[in-house]
Amino acid sequence: MSGDSHDRKAKDRLASRRELLGVFGPAALAMVGLGGVGTLLHGRAGRHRPPSAAIAPPPRDWRIETDRPGRVAVAGASGPRLNVRRAVAALGGMGAFVRAGERVLIKPNCAWDRTPEQAANTDPEVVAELVRLCLAAGAASVVVADNTCHDPDRTFARSGIAAAARAAGASVAHQRTAGTVRMALGGTRLGPWQVLRPVAEADRVINVPVVKQHSLTRATLGMKNWFGVVVGNRSSLHQRAPQVCAELGAAFRPTLTVVDATRVLARGGPTGGSLDLVSSPDLVAIATDPVAADAWGGSLLELDRHQLQHLAIAERLGLGTADWRSLLVQV
């Protein structure tokens, strides 16, 4: 083959390739671009690949007393404000648990559009006194937060918690205002959840349940109260509720558990309504052991450790002891 003939064929092949690119070039470049984007996005969380639990941090451990046995202080017959003061003083004062400059989160039970007298929510004066004590101990800020079941603005207002907390110097947050942070809660039933942001960002957390009967779990106490910090399809958490309550207790390790028994909803829980369902023990218990706190609260409903199944699970998880009497300190 002559050199001229070879050159002509080479030029024809080059021209053909140029024509092909002219016709199909944009589509070809688009396919290359999509391929690059696919490579870039490979393995990233998205619509068809849920985010990995490994990238979600767990809640922090907010406890102070991790190297000593738990303690329980019970005060009564003085009204909610003085009961809180006396019980806190018996444990060494709030300064033993809240340091200057720390951000404190107070988690009441504020789930239902009910008045304080109906006892479906934590007593507002218990919440307010805790706010005052934290600020007096030097807390930089105190937030009172919950994820309510009824409308949050109406619930915080009618419960009296919003007004009492703000008057004492705290801010108030709920699922519409607080924002959320994705956190890995662990356990066999929990995994990653959206958690109220003020909880995730707090330096200290005080869990403040009210004692009341519950139609499903028999009682609403401290560990059940953690349902109110997660945001999402919480109805799924009621499946195997004792296990979930204990695992929530393992995920959220509060600085203190303050059990409000100013009024007790003895029947008709968790929402209540009729004042005939309410008793008035006028008691407050403060505990560094969350299992003991729940066991004490259950005793006011005449429920022992065998009737509150989550207590045995929590003990196996190493969260504390249900023998609250052995932890009592003098008030």
Backbone hydrogen bonds in HBPLUS format (Angstrom, degrees):
<---DONOR---> <-ACCEPTOR-->    atom                        ^
c    i                          cat <-CA-CA->   ^        H-A-AA   ^      H-
h    n   atom  resd res      DA  || num        DHA   H-A  angle D-A-AA Bond
n    s   type  num  typ     dist DA aas  dist angle  dist       angle   num
A0006-HIS N   A0002-SER O   3.12 MM   4  6.41 157.5  2.17 148.5 154.8     1
A0007-ASP N   A0003-GLY O   3.03 MM   4  6.21 157.8  2.08 148.6 154.0     2
A0008-ARG N   A0004-ASP O   3.00 MM   4  6.29 154.3  2.07 148.4 155.2     3
A0009-LYS N   A0005-SER O   3.13 MM   4  6.42 160.1  2.18 149.9 154.0     4
A0010-ALA N   A0006-HIS O   3.12 MM   4  6.33 154.5  2.18 146.5 153.5     5
A0011-LYS N   A0007-ASP O   2.98 MM   4  6.21 155.2  2.04 147.1 153.7     6
A0012-ASP N   A0008-ARG O   2.91 MM   4  6.19 151.2  1.99 145.8 154.1     7
A0013-ARG N   A0009-LYS O   2.99 MM   4  6.25 156.8  2.04 146.6 151.9     8
A0014-LEU N   A0010-ALA O   3.06 MM   4  6.30 156.7  2.11 145.9 152.1     9
A0015-ALA N   A0011-LYS O   2.90 MM   4  6.11 155.3  1.97 147.7 154.6    10
A0016-SER N   A0012-ASP O   2.91 MM   4  6.14 155.6  1.97 146.8 153.6    11
A0017-ARG N   A0013-ARG O   3.03 MM   4  6.29 156.0  2.09 145.5 151.4    12
A0018-ARG N   A0014-LEU O   2.97 MM   4  6.25 151.7  2.05 143.3 151.4    13
A0019-GLU N   A0015-ALA O   2.86 MM   4  6.15 157.1  1.91 152.5 158.4    14
A0020-LEU N   A0016-SER O   2.93 MM   4  6.16 157.3  1.99 148.0 154.2    15
A0021-LEU N   A0017-ARG O   2.97 MM   4  6.23 157.1  2.02 147.2 152.8    16
A0022-GLY N   A0018-ARG O   2.87 MM   4  6.09 145.5  1.99 141.5 152.0    17
A0023-VAL N   A0019-GLU O   3.02 MM   4  6.34 142.9  2.16 145.2 154.0    18
A0024-PHE N   A0020-LEU O   2.78 MM   4  5.92 172.1  1.79 155.8 158.6    19
A0025-GLY N   A0021-LEU O   2.49 MM   4  4.24 128.9  1.73 124.7 131.1    20
A0028-ALA N   A0024-PHE O   2.84 MM   4  6.01 160.8  1.88 160.6 167.2    21
A0029-LEU N   A0025-GLY O   2.75 MM   4  5.97 163.7  1.78 163.1 167.1    22
A0030-ALA N   A0026-PRO O   2.93 MM   4  6.09 150.4  2.02 140.7 149.2    23
A0031-MET N   A0027-ALA O   2.92 MM   4  6.22 153.0  2.00 147.4 154.1    24
A0032-VAL N   A0028-ALA O   2.98 MM   4  6.29 155.3  2.04 148.8 155.5    25
A0033-GLY N   A0029-LEU O   2.84 MM   4  6.09 157.7  1.89 148.0 154.3    26
A0034-LEU N   A0030-ALA O   2.81 MM   4  6.10 158.2  1.86 150.6 156.3    27
A0035-GLY N   A0031-MET O   2.90 MM   4  6.07 151.9  1.98 142.8 151.0    28
A0036-GLY N   A0032-VAL O   2.95 MM   4  6.29 148.3  2.05 145.1 153.6    29
A0037-VAL N   A0033-GLY O   2.93 MM   4  6.27 157.7  1.98 150.9 156.8    30
A0038-GLY N   A0034-LEU O   2.81 MM   4  6.00 156.8  1.86 148.2 155.1    31
A0039-THR N   A0035-GLY O   3.00 MM   4  6.24 153.0  2.07 143.1 149.8    32
A0040-LEU N   A0036-GLY O   2.93 MM   4  6.19 155.4  2.00 146.0 153.0    33
A0041-LEU N   A0037-VAL O   2.85 MM   4  6.07 153.2  1.92 152.6 159.3    34
A0042-HIS N   A0038-GLY O   3.01 MM   4  5.89 121.1  2.37 138.8 151.8    35
A0044-ARG N   A0041-LEU O   2.91 MM   3  5.42 166.3  1.93 138.8 140.4    36
A0046-GLY N   A0049-ARG O   2.74 MM   3  5.01 167.5  1.76 142.7 146.5    37
A0049-ARG N   A0046-GLY O   3.23 MM   3  5.01 149.5  2.33  96.2 105.2    38
A0055-ILE N   A0052-SER O   3.24 MM   3  5.91 159.7  2.28 115.0 119.3    39
A0056-ALA N   A0053-ALA O   3.11 MM   3  5.41 162.5  2.14 110.9 116.4    40
A0184-ALA N   A0057-PRO O   2.90 MM 127  5.57 154.0  1.97 119.4 127.9    41
A0062-TRP N   A0253-ARG O   3.04 MM 191  5.79 139.3  2.22 152.3 163.6    42
A0066-THR N   A0064-ILE O   3.16 MM   2  5.92 127.2  2.46 105.3  90.8    43
A0288-THR N   A0071-ARG O   2.98 MM 217  5.51 154.3  2.04 153.0 160.5    44
A0072-VAL N   A0327-LEU O   2.99 MM 255  5.49 152.1  2.07 133.1 127.9    45
A0329-VAL N   A0072-VAL O   2.91 MM 257  6.09 144.6  2.03 163.7 163.9    46
A0073-ALA N   A0286-ILE O   2.89 MM 213  5.31 160.6  1.93 150.7 157.2    47
A0286-ILE N   A0073-ALA O   2.82 MM 213  5.31 158.8  1.87 152.1 158.9    48
A0075-ALA N   A0284-VAL O   2.93 MM 209  5.51 165.7  1.95 161.7 164.4    49
A0284-VAL N   A0075-ALA O   2.92 MM 209  5.51 149.3  2.01 161.2 169.6    50
A0077-ALA N   A0282-ASP O   3.04 MM 205  5.60 147.3  2.15 153.9 162.8    51
A0083-ASN N   A0079-GLY O   2.93 MM   4  5.92 157.4  1.99 160.3 167.8    52
A0084-VAL N   A0080-PRO O   3.07 MM   4  6.14 158.5  2.12 144.1 148.4    53
A0085-ARG N   A0081-ARG O   3.13 MM   4  6.44 164.8  2.16 147.0 151.3    54
A0086-ARG N   A0082-LEU O   2.88 MM   4  6.02 167.1  1.90 155.1 157.9    55
A0087-ALA N   A0083-ASN O   3.06 MM   4  6.17 163.4  2.08 147.8 152.4    56
A0088-VAL N   A0084-VAL O   2.94 MM   4  6.06 166.2  1.96 157.3 161.2    57
A0089-ALA N   A0085-ARG O   2.96 MM   4  6.06 160.5  1.99 147.6 153.4    58
A0090-ALA N   A0086-ARG O   3.09 MM   4  6.28 146.5  2.20 141.7 150.0    59
A0091-LEU N   A0088-VAL O   3.06 MM   3  5.33 142.3  2.20 103.9 114.8    60
A0093-GLY N   A0088-VAL O   2.94 MM   5  5.15 156.1  2.00 139.1 133.6    61
A0092-GLY N   A0089-ALA O   3.04 MM   3  5.13 162.1  2.07 108.3 111.8    62
A0096-ALA N   A0093-GLY O   3.07 MM   3  5.78 164.0  2.09 118.4 123.4    63
A0097-PHE N   A0094-MET O   2.88 MM   3  5.38 161.0  1.91 117.5 124.0    64
A0098-VAL N   A0094-MET O   2.91 MM   4  6.03 149.8  2.01 160.4 170.0    65
A0102-GLU N   A0099-ARG O   3.23 MM   3  5.85 158.8  2.28 139.9 139.0    66
A0101-GLY N   A0138-GLY O   2.82 MM  37  6.07 160.4  1.86 148.7 142.0    67
A0140-ALA N   A0102-GLU O   2.81 MM  38  5.33 139.8  1.97 126.1 138.4    68
A0203-ASP N   A0103-ARG O   2.81 MM 100  5.14 150.0  1.90 137.3 147.6    69
A0204-ARG N   A0103-ARG O   3.12 MM 101  6.43 151.3  2.21 155.8 156.8    70
A0104-VAL N   A0141-SER O   2.92 MM  37  6.17 175.2  1.92 152.9 154.4    71
A0143-VAL N   A0104-VAL O   2.90 MM  39  6.37 157.6  1.95 157.7 164.4    72
A0105-LEU N   A0204-ARG O   2.86 MM  99  6.26 157.3  1.91 153.1 160.4    73
A0206-ILE N   A0105-LEU O   2.87 MM 101  6.30 161.1  1.91 163.8 169.9    74
A0106-ILE N   A0143-VAL O   2.80 MM  37  6.12 168.3  1.82 162.1 165.5    75
A0145-ALA N   A0106-ILE O   3.13 MM  39  6.52 153.7  2.20 158.7 166.5    76
A0107-LYS N   A0206-ILE O   2.90 MM  99  6.18 170.2  1.91 162.5 164.9    77
A0208-VAL N   A0107-LYS O   2.81 MM 101  5.65 170.4  1.82 143.4 142.2    78
A0122-THR N   A0109-ASN O   2.85 MM  13  5.24 155.7  1.91 143.7 149.4    79
A0149-CYS N   A0111-ALA O   2.93 MM  38  4.91 151.2  2.01 116.8 126.2    80
A0150-HIS N   A0111-ALA O   3.03 MM  39  6.35 164.6  2.06 168.3 173.3    81
A0114-ARG N   A0112-TRP O   2.82 MM   2  5.51 127.2  2.10 110.5  94.2    82
A0118-GLN N   A0115-THR O   3.08 MM   3  5.47 147.5  2.19 110.2 119.2    83
A0119-ALA N   A0116-PRO O   3.10 MM   3  5.49 159.7  2.15 112.2 118.5    84
A0126-VAL N   A0123-ASP O   3.17 MM   3  5.48 132.1  2.41 106.4 118.3    85
A0127-VAL N   A0123-ASP O   3.36 MM   4  6.75 160.0  2.40 151.9 156.8    86
A0128-ALA N   A0124-PRO O   2.90 MM   4  6.13 164.7  1.92 149.4 153.9    87
A0129-GLU N   A0125-GLU O   3.00 MM   4  6.01 160.0  2.04 140.2 145.1    88
A0130-LEU N   A0126-VAL O   3.19 MM   4  6.38 156.0  2.25 145.6 151.6    89
A0131-VAL N   A0127-VAL O   3.02 MM   4  6.36 154.3  2.09 151.1 158.7    90
A0132-ARG N   A0128-ALA O   2.99 MM   4  6.32 163.5  2.02 152.7 156.1    91
A0133-LEU N   A0129-GLU O   2.99 MM   4  6.20 159.0  2.04 148.2 153.6    92
A0134-CYS N   A0130-LEU O   2.97 MM   4  6.14 157.5  2.02 149.4 155.2    93
A0135-LEU N   A0131-VAL O   3.01 MM   4  6.25 166.2  2.03 158.2 161.5    94
A0136-ALA N   A0132-ARG O   2.93 MM   4  6.07 153.9  2.00 145.2 153.0    95
A0137-ALA N   A0133-LEU O   3.02 MM   4  6.17 134.3  2.23 136.4 147.8    96
A0137-ALA N   A0134-CYS O   3.14 MM   3  5.06 128.5  2.42  92.0 105.7    97
A0139-ALA N   A0134-CYS O   3.09 MM   5  5.63 163.1  2.12 148.4 144.8    98
A0138-GLY N   A0135-LEU O   3.02 MM   3  5.15 156.5  2.08 103.1 110.5    99
A0171-SER N   A0142-VAL O   3.05 MM  29  6.52 158.0  2.10 156.6 161.0   100
A0144-VAL N   A0171-SER O   2.87 MM  27  6.23 163.5  1.90 157.1 161.3   101
A0173-ALA N   A0144-VAL O   2.97 MM  29  6.27 156.7  2.02 150.7 152.7   102
A0146-ASP N   A0173-ALA O   3.33 MM  27  6.89 143.7  2.47 144.6 151.7   103
A0147-ASN N   A0228-GLY O   2.86 MM  81  4.74 130.3  2.11 130.5 143.6   104
A0155-THR N   A0151-ASP O   2.82 MM   4  5.87 158.0  1.86 157.0 164.5   105
A0156-PHE N   A0152-PRO O   2.90 MM   4  5.95 172.9  1.90 153.6 155.4   106
A0157-ALA N   A0153-ASP O   3.09 MM   4  6.14 149.0  2.19 138.9 147.6   107
A0158-ARG N   A0154-ARG O   2.87 MM   4  5.99 175.9  1.87 155.1 156.5   108
A0159-SER N   A0155-THR O   3.00 MM   4  5.87 156.4  2.06 147.3 153.6   109
A0162-ALA N   A0156-PHE O   3.09 MM   6  5.14 168.8  2.10 139.4 137.0   110
A0160-GLY N   A0157-ALA O   3.09 MM   3  5.41 148.9  2.19 106.0 115.4   111
A0164-ALA N   A0160-GLY O   3.17 MM   4  6.18 163.3  2.20 146.5 151.7   112
A0165-ALA N   A0161-ILE O   2.86 MM   4  5.81 164.2  1.88 151.1 155.9   113
A0166-ARG N   A0162-ALA O   3.02 MM   4  6.11 167.2  2.03 151.9 155.6   114
A0167-ALA N   A0163-ALA O   2.97 MM   4  6.03 157.0  2.02 144.8 151.7   115
A0168-ALA N   A0164-ALA O   3.10 MM   4  6.24 138.6  2.28 138.7 148.9   116
A0168-ALA N   A0165-ALA O   3.20 MM   3  5.19 128.0  2.49  93.2 106.5   117
A0170-ALA N   A0165-ALA O   2.93 MM   5  5.29 164.0  1.95 148.6 143.6   118
A0169-GLY N   A0166-ARG O   3.07 MM   3  5.07 149.5  2.16  99.3 108.8   119
A0177-THR N   A0174-HIS O   2.99 MM   3  5.50 143.9  2.13 115.6 125.9   120
A0178-ALA N   A0174-HIS O   2.83 MM   4  5.45 157.8  1.87 179.5 172.7   121
A0197-ARG N   A0179-GLY O   2.89 MM  18  5.45 172.6  1.89 132.4 131.7   122
A0181-VAL N   A0195-VAL O   2.78 MM  14  5.24 150.3  1.86 145.7 155.3   123
A0195-VAL N   A0181-VAL O   2.80 MM  14  5.24 161.9  1.83 139.0 144.8   124
A0183-MET N   A0193-TRP O   2.80 MM  10  5.54 167.1  1.81 163.6 165.2   125
A0193-TRP N   A0183-MET O   2.86 MM  10  5.54 155.5  1.92 156.1 163.0   126
A0185-LEU N   A0191-GLY O   2.96 MM   6  5.14 163.1  1.99 123.4 124.9   127
A0191-GLY N   A0186-GLY O   3.04 MM   5  4.71 169.3  2.05 132.9 135.7   128
A0231-VAL N   A0194-GLN O   2.83 MM  37  5.32 160.6  1.86 149.9 151.7   129
A0196-LEU N   A0229-VAL O   2.94 MM  33  5.56 160.1  1.98 157.0 163.3   130
A0199-VAL N   A0196-LEU O   3.02 MM   3  5.57 134.7  2.24 114.9 126.7   131
A0200-ALA N   A0196-LEU O   3.27 MM   4  6.65 159.3  2.32 150.3 156.2   132
A0201-GLU N   A0197-ARG O   2.97 MM   4  6.16 145.6  2.09 155.9 165.9   133
A0202-ALA N   A0199-VAL O   3.31 MM   3  5.36 158.0  2.36 103.5 109.9   134
A0255-THR N   A0205-VAL O   2.78 MM  50  5.45 148.9  1.87 150.3 161.0   135
A0207-ASN N   A0256-LEU O   2.99 MM  49  6.33 156.4  2.04 165.1 160.7   136
A0258-VAL N   A0207-ASN O   2.73 MM  51  6.09 163.9  1.76 164.5 170.1   137
A0260-ASP N   A0209-PRO O   2.88 MM  51  6.09 175.8  1.88 164.5 163.3   138
A0211-VAL N   A0260-ASP O   3.11 MM  49  6.28 150.3  2.20 164.9 159.1   139
A0265-LEU N   A0211-VAL O   3.39 MM  54  6.79 150.4  2.49 146.9 147.8   140
A0220-THR N   A0212-LYS O   2.80 MM   8  5.44 160.8  1.84 160.2 163.4   141
A0213-GLN N   A0265-LEU O   2.78 MM  52  6.05 159.5  1.82 171.7 173.8   142
A0218-ARG N   A0214-HIS O   2.91 MM   4  4.57 129.9  2.17 130.4 133.3   143
A0225-ASN N   A0221-LEU O   3.10 MM   4  6.10 133.4  2.33 136.6 148.8   144
A0225-ASN N   A0222-GLY O   3.06 MM   3  5.03 127.2  2.35  93.3 107.8   145
A0226-TRP N   A0223-MET O   3.23 MM   3  5.65 157.6  2.28 107.7 113.8   146
A0227-PHE N   A0224-LYS O   3.11 MM   3  5.92 168.7  2.13 121.8 125.4   147
A0228-GLY N   A0225-ASN O   3.14 MM   3  5.92 160.5  2.18 118.0 122.7   148
A0229-VAL N   A0226-TRP O   3.06 MM   3  5.54 167.8  2.08 121.0 120.4   149
A0234-ARG N   A0232-GLY O   2.83 MM   2  5.62 125.9  2.13 113.1  96.7   150
A0236-SER N   A0233-ASN O   3.26 MM   3  6.07 154.6  2.33 117.3 122.2   151
A0237-LEU N   A0234-ARG O   2.87 MM   3  5.28 146.2  1.98 109.6 119.9   152
A0238-HIS N   A0235-SER O   3.17 MM   3  5.59 155.0  2.23 108.0 115.0   153
A0239-GLN N   A0236-SER O   3.35 MM   3  5.80 164.3  2.37 108.7 113.3   154
A0244-VAL N   A0240-ARG O   3.13 MM   4  6.40 163.1  2.16 153.8 159.1   155
A0245-CYS N   A0241-ALA O   2.83 MM   4  5.97 165.8  1.85 162.8 165.6   156
A0246-ALA N   A0242-PRO O   3.16 MM   4  6.34 165.8  2.18 147.3 150.6   157
A0247-GLU N   A0243-GLN O   2.94 MM   4  6.15 155.8  2.00 147.9 155.3   158
A0248-LEU N   A0244-VAL O   2.80 MM   4  6.01 149.6  1.89 151.6 159.8   159
A0249-GLY N   A0245-CYS O   2.97 MM   4  6.25 149.1  2.07 142.5 151.4   160
A0250-ALA N   A0246-ALA O   2.96 MM   4  6.32 135.6  2.16 138.1 150.6   161
A0251-ALA N   A0247-GLU O   2.94 MM   4  6.17 141.4  2.09 139.3 149.5   162
A0252-PHE N   A0248-LEU O   2.89 MM   4  6.02 164.5  1.91 156.0 158.9   163
A0257-THR N   A0287-ALA O   2.95 MM  30  5.26 160.8  1.99 155.9 160.9   164
A0287-ALA N   A0257-THR O   2.89 MM  30  5.26 161.1  1.92 149.9 156.3   165
A0259-VAL N   A0285-ALA O   2.68 MM  26  5.07 155.7  1.74 159.3 164.0   166
A0285-ALA N   A0259-VAL O   3.08 MM  26  5.07 163.3  2.11 141.6 146.6   167
A0261-ALA N   A0283-LEU O   2.92 MM  22  4.89 143.7  2.05 150.7 152.0   168
A0283-LEU N   A0261-ALA O   3.17 MM  22  4.89 169.2  2.18 103.9 107.2   169
A0282-ASP N   A0262-THR O   3.17 MM  20  3.99 155.4  2.23 119.1 119.1   170
A0264-VAL N   A0279-SER O   2.88 MM  15  5.24 162.7  1.91 139.8 144.3   171
A0279-SER N   A0264-VAL O   2.92 MM  15  5.24 162.3  1.96 150.3 155.2   172
A0266-ALA N   A0277-LEU O   2.98 MM  11  5.83 133.8  2.20 161.2 170.2   173
A0272-GLY N   A0268-GLY O   2.88 MM   4  4.86 144.8  2.00 149.9 143.9   174
A0277-LEU N   A0274-SER O   3.19 MM   3  5.75 166.0  2.21 112.7 117.0   175
A0278-VAL N   A0275-LEU O   3.18 MM   3  5.38 167.3  2.20 111.4 114.7   176
A0293-ALA N   A0289-ASP O   3.05 MM   4  6.30 152.2  2.13 147.6 156.1   177
A0294-ASP N   A0290-PRO O   3.16 MM   4  6.32 156.9  2.22 137.9 142.3   178
A0295-ALA N   A0291-VAL O   2.94 MM   4  6.20 156.5  1.99 149.6 156.8   179
A0296-TRP N   A0292-ALA O   2.88 MM   4  6.08 158.3  1.92 150.9 156.0   180
A0297-GLY N   A0293-ALA O   3.06 MM   4  6.29 166.8  2.08 148.5 152.0   181
A0298-GLY N   A0294-ASP O   2.87 MM   4  6.03 157.6  1.92 148.4 154.6   182
A0299-SER N   A0295-ALA O   3.08 MM   4  6.29 142.3  2.23 140.6 149.8   183
A0299-SER N   A0296-TRP O   3.07 MM   3  5.20 124.9  2.39  97.8 111.9   184
A0300-LEU N   A0297-GLY O   3.13 MM   3  5.49 139.6  2.30 105.1 115.4   185
A0301-LEU N   A0298-GLY O   2.93 MM   3  5.22 145.9  2.05 105.9 116.6   186
A0303-LEU N   A0298-GLY O   2.91 MM   5  5.02 163.3  1.94 137.7 138.5   187
A0302-GLU N   A0299-SER O   3.06 MM   3  4.72 158.6  2.11  99.9 103.5   188
A0307-GLN N   A0304-ASP O   2.99 MM   3  5.40 140.2  2.15 109.4 120.7   189
A0308-LEU N   A0304-ASP O   3.18 MM   4  6.52 133.3  2.41 147.5 160.7   190
A0311-LEU N   A0308-LEU O   3.07 MM   3  5.95 158.7  2.12 124.6 130.0   191
A0314-ALA N   A0310-HIS O   2.87 MM   4  6.01 158.1  1.92 147.1 153.4   192
A0315-GLU N   A0311-LEU O   2.90 MM   4  6.17 151.4  1.98 147.8 155.7   193
A0316-ARG N   A0312-ALA O   3.04 MM   4  6.30 156.3  2.10 144.0 149.9   194
A0317-LEU N   A0313-ILE O   2.99 MM   4  6.30 138.5  2.17 142.3 154.3   195
A0319-LEU N   A0314-ALA O   3.04 MM   5  5.51 169.6  2.05 157.5 154.9   196
A0318-GLY N   A0315-GLU O   2.95 MM   3  5.09 156.6  2.01 105.6 112.4   197
A0324-TRP N   A0322-ALA O   2.89 MM   2  5.52 131.1  2.13 107.5  92.6   198
A0326-SER N   A0323-ASP O   3.21 MM   3  5.83 140.6  2.37 112.1 120.8   199
A0327-LEU N   A0324-TRP O   3.02 MM   3  5.33 155.2  2.08 109.0 117.0   200
A0328-LEU N   A0325-ARG O   3.41 MM   3  5.40 168.7  2.42 104.7 108.0   201
